[in-house]
């Protein structure tokens, strides 16, 4: 994919940084978690791979919420209602009258509220690591205080990767990138103010008002947002479907189930099952060998041996052709063939063995 240029949408007096890429028939707006930087996404190979795949079947817009990333810094961080206006401004700037929303983590409550408020502009909801109440993220005041301690002492080091992506806890390069994402996402003071605002999130009463197709994806052992947050969202949005996958990473583009998350999103948004590229195949291998070939050659001479070998090869090739077998490799006194259609192989091998033995007693099959 060509380099993506950051643009700006105007929401009131605030500039919202966004990027648009992909040329598929579906409009998708990816609503990020609590801090982001759209330009830093592409420097992480796993994240870039996810975005490139998303852009292969959709026109995608992603943005930095006001006060974060490339968007304007503000003196006072707003609630979800103002952020809905920012989302709407981004859609307008990108020329999207309607779009499916891909809400990630803290971006999920914003997406849900937007879908309930503007159902004519939201075609579908795909939510990952979602919650309706802040308590699913930080269940106690002590947990929130500990997070503030990290922000004050270690923000920008990437140390929070221990919770956000435990599977990458020992990956120094990934932690370096994540630390940069923290620094480019927001300053320590902005993160603290943002989290205090987030602590007021409770949209549980909004869930039953959502009337668009909804997919909720969550990892069972998510270390940041408890899986009960996703289960609660899925249980209270009418008709929502829950996909629960194994794993403890909160970041959706890393971990063993990252491809399954990407596939679930694609299947939901396109309505078509994702084609799985198989790297294995169920097959049967046939090996034949003319027993005592050296002795036969010596006893019968070249002409008779060649006649015997030609009869063997002709029989093998005719049966492979008849049953759509794979190409055979002739070994001089036998054949090695890969045979894929298992269903008729049992009959074929019996016939093959019988004919070889009947026509030439000196032939053997293994």
Secondary structure as GFF3:
##gff-version 3
##sequence-region A 1 366
A	DSSP	beta_strand	6	11	.	.	.	ID=ss1
A	DSSP	beta_strand	14	21	.	.	.	ID=ss2
A	DSSP	beta_strand	26	31	.	.	.	ID=ss3
A	DSSP	three_ten_helix	41	43	.	.	.	ID=ss4
A	DSSP	alpha_helix	45	57	.	.	.	ID=ss5
A	DSSP	beta_strand	58	63	.	.	.	ID=ss6
A	DSSP	alpha_helix	80	93	.	.	.	ID=ss7
A	DSSP	beta_strand	99	104	.	.	.	ID=ss8
A	DSSP	alpha_helix	106	117	.	.	.	ID=ss9
A	DSSP	beta_strand	122	128	.	.	.	ID=ss10
A	DSSP	three_ten_helix	134	136	.	.	.	ID=ss11
A	DSSP	alpha_helix	141	154	.	.	.	ID=ss12
A	DSSP	alpha_helix	161	164	.	.	.	ID=ss13
A	DSSP	three_ten_helix	166	168	.	.	.	ID=ss14
A	DSSP	alpha_helix	172	185	.	.	.	ID=ss15
A	DSSP	alpha_helix	188	198	.	.	.	ID=ss16
A	DSSP	three_ten_helix	207	209	.	.	.	ID=ss17
A	DSSP	beta_strand	213	219	.	.	.	ID=ss18
A	DSSP	alpha_helix	227	236	.	.	.	ID=ss19
A	DSSP	beta_strand	241	245	.	.	.	ID=ss20
A	DSSP	alpha_helix	258	270	.	.	.	ID=ss21
A	DSSP	beta_strand	284	290	.	.	.	ID=ss22
A	DSSP	alpha_helix	293	322	.	.	.	ID=ss23
A	DSSP	beta_strand	328	330	.	.	.	ID=ss24
A	DSSP	beta_strand	334	339	.	.	.	ID=ss25
A	DSSP	three_ten_helix	342	344	.	.	.	ID=ss26
A	DSSP	alpha_helix	345	359	.	.	.	ID=ss27
A	DSSP	beta_strand	363	365	.	.	.	ID=ss28
###
